[in-house]
Amino acid sequence: MPDTVPPPLPLHRGTLLDPPAEYAEMREKASIRRITLWPGITPWLVTRNEDARFVLADPRFSSENFREGFPGLQPTPPPLSPGQLFAMDPPDHTRLRRTLIPEFSFRRIDNLRPAIQKLTDRLVDDLLCRTPATADLVETFTLPLPLQVICELLGVPYADREFIHRQAAAFATVDQGPERMRAGWAALFSYLLDLLAAKSAEPADDLLSRLATERVEAGELSVQEAAGLAVQLLIAGHETTASMLSLGVVTLLAHPAQLAVLGGEPEAVADAVEELLRHLTVVHIGLRRIATEDVEIAGTTVRAGEGVIVALQAANRNPAVFPDPDRFDVTRDAGRHLAFGHGLHHCVGQSLARAELQIALPTLFRRLPGLRLLENPEDHAFKGRAVHGVERLPVAW
């Protein structure tokens, strides 16, 4: 009898706010199993929280996406591009990441909170001036806020926002072939190379200037590596947070009894944000690795050269870690979620994302207490994107 073809990687969400239903059944049966990613390409899928942490923290699993057998976003490996932290292992990963750690330290981000609050208030002021009191919240709030914050942090002109978001969206679209993804990356890479050259000639108080003058000129990294780092920060620094803000609004409106927490103590707001991060898990394509030697996971041997996908959505709904995991509960301890990854590659900008969510959501609901949806957000869900979210979010207040 022919071998059974493993099931496809679950990507279709039955509802906007929940992961694909197949994950629960897969996780219950076994923590690790084969899935079909592309015809003839059948990596392992890890679905339980403990084993997901193991894979993401173990150096025997490589992030280098050019390796033969890596379970990539496209059937063929992408061309190498300098500075792609997400596709690097130590020691290069360590060297490049070290240049970013001071820029995203808790203290530096804490000092940014007043500026984030000021921008949030200005965006809400603009909403309150609208007649009639309706808007697309993506266009007017959830996208402009994180995009402007990351632009100001990097020193990128916010006037170029349409170009930036268009190219970032192209890079994050995974169902239209590799050419579109590569074109989006290449356009931003070229743009940031030019900007780094300008910053080197006339530095300012921003991250790109410090990369150009303190890191590149000191020989710690090449200008191409600096541009690659900047592309990642620009994309990840707004795409995921914008989606979290949009879906966070939808989730909180669906659970009005839990909205009161946002008007409480900062600790309660922080807990609510962690639960949103766990519950929504907007990076829904999983984190990808490849074994560099034979490794045992939950009693199954993964051979050297075999790919592994860590299903963050499944790990964040694991009942062994989060009781009644499909219930949204802002009072639960969601601290073991993996929304920002784990191990060497955990999100370098997570403190910034948390600050934006902790400031923006309470401010929005406090100042627009009558906020309500005008259309079913399910109708506007992203299609074919690496990050889950909505294209539009029509609201009134």
C-alpha positions as CSV (number, residue, x, y, z in Angstrom):
1,M,0.0,0.0,0.0
2,P,1.3,3.5,-0.7
3,D,2.3,5.7,2.2
4,T,-0.4,8.0,3.5
5,V,0.2,11.6,2.5
6,P,0.4,13.8,5.7
7,P,-2.3,16.4,6.0
8,P,-1.6,20.0,4.9
9,L,-0.4,22.6,7.3
10,P,-3.5,24.2,8.8
11,L,-3.8,27.8,7.7
12,H,-7.6,28.4,7.4
13,R,-9.1,30.0,10.5
14,G,-12.7,29.0,10.9
15,T,-13.3,32.2,12.8
16,L,-11.4,35.5,12.9
17,L,-10.3,35.1,16.5
18,D,-9.5,31.4,16.7
19,P,-6.8,29.2,15.2
20,P,-7.6,26.5,12.7
21,A,-9.7,23.8,14.3
22,E,-7.3,21.1,13.1
23,Y,-4.7,22.2,15.6
24,A,-6.7,21.0,18.7
25,E,-7.1,17.5,17.3
26,M,-3.4,17.3,16.2
27,R,-2.2,18.5,19.6
28,E,-4.4,16.1,21.5
29,K,-3.2,13.1,19.5
30,A,0.5,13.9,19.5
31,S,2.8,16.8,20.1
32,I,4.7,16.1,16.9
33,R,3.6,14.8,13.5
34,R,4.3,15.1,9.8
35,I,2.4,17.6,7.7
36,T,2.5,18.5,4.0
37,L,3.9,21.9,3.4
38,W,4.5,21.6,-0.4
39,P,4.1,18.6,-2.7
40,G,6.7,16.1,-1.5
41,I,7.9,18.4,1.3
42,T,6.7,17.0,4.7
43,P,8.3,18.6,7.7
44,W,7.4,17.9,11.3
45,L,4.8,20.0,13.1
46,V,5.1,20.7,16.8
47,T,1.9,21.7,18.6
48,R,2.4,21.5,22.4
49,N,3.8,24.4,24.4
50,E,6.6,22.5,26.2
51,D,7.9,20.9,23.1
52,A,7.6,24.2,21.1
53,R,9.8,25.8,23.8
54,F,12.3,23.0,23.5
55,V,12.7,23.4,19.7
56,L,13.0,27.2,19.8
57,A,15.6,27.1,22.5
58,D,17.7,24.1,21.3
59,P,20.8,25.2,19.2
60,R,20.5,21.9,17.2
61,F,17.6,23.5,15.3
62,S,18.8,26.0,12.8
63,S,17.0,29.1,11.5
64,E,19.1,29.3,8.3
65,N,16.4,29.1,5.6
66,F,18.9,28.4,2.8
67,R,19.6,24.9,4.1
68,E,18.4,22.0,2.1
69,G,15.2,20.7,3.7
70,F,14.3,24.0,5.5
71,P,10.5,24.3,5.6
72,G,10.3,27.7,4.0
73,L,7.4,30.0,3.1
74,Q,8.0,29.1,-0.6
75,P,9.0,25.8,-2.2
76,T,12.5,27.0,-3.2
77,P,15.0,28.6,-0.8
78,P,15.1,32.4,-1.0
79,P,18.3,34.2,-2.1
80,L,20.6,35.1,0.8
81,S,20.2,38.7,1.9
82,P,22.5,40.4,4.4
83,G,21.2,41.1,7.9
84,Q,18.2,38.8,8.0
85,L,18.3,38.0,11.7
86,F,15.3,35.6,11.4
87,A,17.3,33.4,9.1
88,M,20.6,33.4,11.0
89,D,22.4,31.3,13.6
90,P,25.2,32.3,16.0
91,P,27.8,33.7,15.8
92,D,26.5,36.1,13.1
93,H,23.1,36.2,14.7
94,T,24.7,37.1,18.0
95,R,26.8,39.8,16.5
96,L,24.0,41.5,14.7
97,R,21.4,41.2,17.4
98,R,23.8,42.7,19.9
99,T,23.7,46.0,18.0
100,L,19.9,46.2,18.5
101,I,19.6,45.2,22.2
102,P,20.4,48.7,23.6
103,E,17.9,50.3,21.2
104,F,15.0,48.2,22.5
105,S,15.9,47.9,26.2
106,F,13.1,48.2,28.7
107,R,14.4,51.5,29.9
108,R,14.6,53.0,26.4
109,I,11.1,51.9,25.6
110,D,9.8,53.1,28.9
111,N,11.2,56.5,28.1
112,L,9.2,56.4,24.8
113,R,5.9,55.8,26.5
114,P,5.0,59.6,26.8
115,A,5.6,60.0,23.1
116,I,3.5,57.0,22.3
117,Q,0.7,58.3,24.5
118,K,0.9,61.7,22.8
119,L,0.6,60.2,19.4
120,T,-2.3,57.9,20.5
121,D,-4.1,60.9,21.9
122,R,-3.6,62.9,18.7
123,L,-5.0,60.1,16.6
124,V,-8.0,59.8,18.8
125,D,-8.4,63.6,18.7
126,D,-8.6,63.3,14.9
127,L,-11.3,60.6,15.2
128,L,-13.4,62.7,17.6
129,C,-13.3,65.6,15.0
130,R,-14.9,63.4,12.3
131,T,-18.5,64.0,11.2
132,P,-20.2,61.6,11.1
133,A,-18.6,59.7,13.9
134,T,-17.4,56.8,11.7
135,A,-14.1,55.6,10.4
136,D,-12.0,52.7,9.2
137,L,-10.0,52.1,12.4
138,V,-7.2,50.3,10.4
139,E,-6.7,53.4,8.2
140,T,-7.1,56.0,11.0
141,F,-5.6,54.3,14.1
142,T,-4.4,50.7,14.3
143,L,-2.0,51.1,11.3
144,P,-0.8,54.7,11.6
145,L,0.1,54.3,15.3
146,P,2.7,51.6,15.1
147,L,4.0,52.7,11.7
148,Q,4.6,56.2,12.9
149,V,6.3,55.0,16.1
150,I,8.7,52.7,14.3
151,C,9.4,55.3,11.6
152,E,10.3,57.9,14.3
153,L,12.4,55.4,16.2
154,L,14.3,54.4,13.1
155,G,14.5,57.9,11.6
156,V,12.5,56.9,8.5
157,P,10.3,59.7,7.0
158,Y,6.7,59.0,7.8
159,A,5.8,60.8,4.6
160,D,6.9,57.6,2.8
161,R,4.4,55.5,4.7
162,E,2.3,54.4,1.7
163,F,5.4,53.0,0.0
164,I,6.6,51.4,3.2
165,H,3.4,49.7,4.0
166,R,2.8,48.6,0.4
167,Q,6.2,46.9,0.2
168,A,5.9,45.4,3.7
169,A,2.5,43.9,2.8
170,A,4.1,42.5,-0.4
171,F,6.8,40.8,1.6
172,A,4.3,39.4,4.1
173,T,2.0,37.9,1.4
174,V,2.9,34.2,1.1
175,D,0.4,32.9,-1.4
176,Q,1.3,34.8,-4.6
177,G,4.7,33.3,-5.3
178,P,8.2,34.2,-4.2
179,E,8.7,37.0,-6.7
180,R,6.3,39.4,-4.9
181,M,7.9,38.7,-1.5
182,R,11.4,39.2,-2.9
183,A,10.3,42.4,-4.6
184,G,8.9,43.9,-1.4
185,W,12.1,43.1,0.5
186,A,14.3,44.4,-2.3
187,A,12.4,47.7,-2.6
188,L,12.7,48.4,1.2
189,F,16.3,47.2,1.2
190,S,17.3,49.7,-1.5
191,Y,15.3,52.5,0.1
192,L,17.0,51.9,3.5
193,L,20.5,51.7,1.9
194,D,20.0,55.2,0.5
195,L,18.7,56.4,3.9
196,L,21.7,55.0,5.7
197,A,24.0,56.8,3.4
198,A,22.1,60.1,4.1
199,K,22.3,59.4,7.9
200,S,26.0,58.7,7.7
201,A,26.5,62.2,6.1
202,E,24.1,64.0,8.4
203,P,23.3,61.9,11.5
204,A,20.4,62.6,13.8
205,D,19.1,61.2,17.0
206,D,17.6,58.0,15.6
207,L,18.4,54.3,15.3
208,L,19.5,54.4,11.6
209,S,22.0,57.2,12.4
210,R,23.5,55.2,15.2
211,L,23.7,52.1,13.0
212,A,25.4,54.2,10.3
213,T,27.9,56.1,12.5
214,E,28.5,53.9,15.6
215,R,28.2,50.4,14.1
216,V,29.0,50.5,10.4
217,E,31.8,53.0,10.6
218,A,33.3,51.0,13.6
219,G,33.3,47.9,11.4
220,E,30.8,46.0,13.6
221,L,28.5,45.4,10.7
222,S,28.4,46.2,7.0
223,V,26.1,48.8,5.6
224,Q,24.2,46.0,3.8
225,E,23.7,44.2,7.1
226,A,22.5,47.4,8.7
227,A,19.9,47.8,5.8
228,G,18.8,44.2,6.3
229,L,18.3,44.8,10.0
230,A,16.3,48.0,9.3
231,V,14.0,46.3,6.8
232,Q,13.1,43.7,9.4
233,L,12.5,46.3,12.1
234,L,10.4,48.4,9.8
235,I,8.2,45.5,8.7
236,A,7.9,43.6,12.0
237,G,7.7,46.9,13.9
238,H,4.3,47.8,12.5
239,E,2.7,44.8,10.7
240,T,2.2,42.6,13.8
241,T,1.3,45.4,16.2
242,A,-1.3,46.9,13.8
243,S,-2.9,43.5,13.5
244,M,-2.9,43.0,17.3
245,L,-4.5,46.4,17.8
246,S,-7.2,45.7,15.2
247,L,-8.0,42.2,16.5
248,G,-7.7,43.3,20.0
249,V,-10.5,45.8,19.5
250,V,-12.6,43.1,17.9
251,T,-11.9,40.7,20.8
252,L,-12.6,43.3,23.5
253,L,-15.9,44.4,21.9
254,A,-16.9,40.7,21.8
255,H,-16.2,40.5,25.6
256,P,-17.6,43.7,27.0
257,A,-17.6,42.4,30.6
258,Q,-13.8,42.3,30.4
259,L,-13.4,45.8,29.0
260,A,-13.4,47.3,32.5
261,V,-10.0,45.9,33.2
262,L,-8.5,48.4,30.7
263,G,-9.5,51.2,33.0
264,G,-7.8,49.6,36.0
265,E,-4.3,49.4,37.3
266,P,-1.3,49.2,34.9
267,E,-0.6,45.6,36.1
268,A,-4.2,44.6,35.1
269,V,-3.8,46.3,31.7
270,A,-0.5,44.5,31.2
271,D,-2.1,41.1,32.1
272,A,-4.9,41.8,29.6
273,V,-2.4,42.5,26.8
274,E,-0.6,39.3,27.5
275,E,-3.9,37.4,27.2
276,L,-4.6,39.1,23.9
277,L,-1.2,38.1,22.7
278,R,-1.8,34.5,23.7
279,H,-5.4,34.3,22.5
280,L,-4.8,35.9,19.1
281,T,-1.3,34.8,18.1
282,V,-1.2,36.8,14.9
283,V,1.9,35.2,13.5
284,H,0.0,32.2,12.3
285,I,2.4,30.5,9.8
286,G,4.5,29.1,12.6
287,L,8.2,29.5,13.3
288,R,10.4,27.3,11.1
289,R,13.6,25.4,11.9
290,I,15.8,22.6,10.5
291,A,17.6,20.0,12.6
292,T,21.3,20.0,12.2
293,E,21.7,16.6,13.9
294,D,19.3,13.9,15.1
295,V,17.1,15.2,18.0
296,E,14.3,13.5,19.9
297,I,11.1,15.4,20.5
298,A,8.4,13.8,22.6
299,G,9.7,10.4,21.8
300,T,10.0,11.0,18.1
301,T,13.4,11.2,16.4
302,V,13.8,14.2,14.0
303,R,16.7,13.4,11.7
304,A,19.4,15.8,10.7
305,G,18.2,17.8,7.6
306,E,14.5,17.5,8.5
307,G,12.4,20.6,8.9
308,V,10.3,21.5,11.9
309,I,7.4,24.0,12.1
310,V,6.5,25.3,15.6
311,A,2.7,26.0,15.6
312,L,2.6,29.0,17.9
313,Q,-1.2,29.1,17.7
314,A,-1.5,25.5,18.9
315,A,1.1,26.0,21.7
316,N,-0.7,29.1,22.9
317,R,-4.0,27.2,23.2
318,N,-2.4,24.2,25.0
319,P,-4.8,23.2,27.8
320,A,-1.9,21.7,29.8
321,V,-0.5,25.2,30.2
322,F,-3.6,27.4,29.8
323,P,-6.8,25.8,31.3
324,D,-9.9,26.3,29.2
325,P,-7.5,27.7,26.5
326,D,-10.2,28.8,24.0
327,R,-11.8,31.1,26.6
328,F,-10.6,34.7,26.5
329,D,-9.9,35.7,30.1
330,V,-7.9,38.9,30.9
331,T,-7.4,37.7,34.5
332,R,-5.6,34.5,33.6
333,D,-1.8,34.1,33.9
334,A,-0.8,34.1,30.2
335,G,2.9,34.5,30.9
336,R,4.0,31.3,29.1
337,H,2.6,32.3,25.8
338,L,4.9,32.2,22.8
339,A,3.5,35.1,20.7
340,F,7.0,36.6,20.6
341,G,8.8,33.4,20.1
342,H,11.3,31.9,22.5
343,G,15.1,31.3,22.8
344,L,17.7,33.2,20.8
345,H,15.2,34.5,18.2
346,H,12.6,35.9,20.6
347,C,11.3,39.2,19.3
348,V,13.8,42.0,19.9
349,G,11.0,44.6,19.8
350,Q,8.6,42.9,22.2
351,S,8.9,45.7,24.8
352,L,7.9,48.3,22.2
353,A,4.9,46.2,21.0
354,R,3.7,45.7,24.6
355,A,4.0,49.4,25.3
356,E,2.0,50.3,22.2
357,L,-0.8,47.8,23.1
358,Q,-0.8,48.8,26.8
359,I,-1.2,52.5,25.9
360,A,-3.4,52.4,22.7
361,L,-6.2,50.1,23.7
362,P,-7.1,51.7,27.1
363,T,-6.9,55.1,25.5
364,L,-9.1,54.2,22.6
365,F,-11.8,52.6,24.8
366,R,-11.7,55.4,27.4
367,R,-12.1,58.2,25.0
368,L,-14.5,56.4,22.6
369,P,-16.8,54.6,25.1
370,G,-19.4,54.1,22.5
371,L,-17.1,52.3,20.1
372,R,-18.9,49.7,18.0
373,L,-18.4,47.7,14.8
374,L,-20.3,48.7,11.7
375,E,-19.5,45.6,9.6
376,N,-18.6,42.0,10.3
377,P,-14.8,42.0,10.6
378,E,-14.8,38.4,9.4
379,D,-15.5,39.8,5.9
380,H,-12.2,41.8,6.0
381,A,-9.8,39.1,7.2
382,F,-6.3,39.1,5.5
383,K,-5.9,36.4,2.8
384,G,-2.6,34.7,2.2
385,R,-0.6,36.8,4.7
386,A,2.0,35.6,7.1
387,V,0.4,37.8,9.8
388,H,-3.3,37.4,10.6
389,G,-5.4,40.5,10.7
390,V,-8.0,42.6,8.9
391,E,-7.8,44.8,5.9
392,R,-10.5,47.2,7.2
393,L,-12.3,47.7,10.5
394,P,-15.3,50.1,10.0
395,V,-16.5,51.5,13.3
396,A,-18.7,54.1,14.9
397,W,-18.8,55.7,18.3
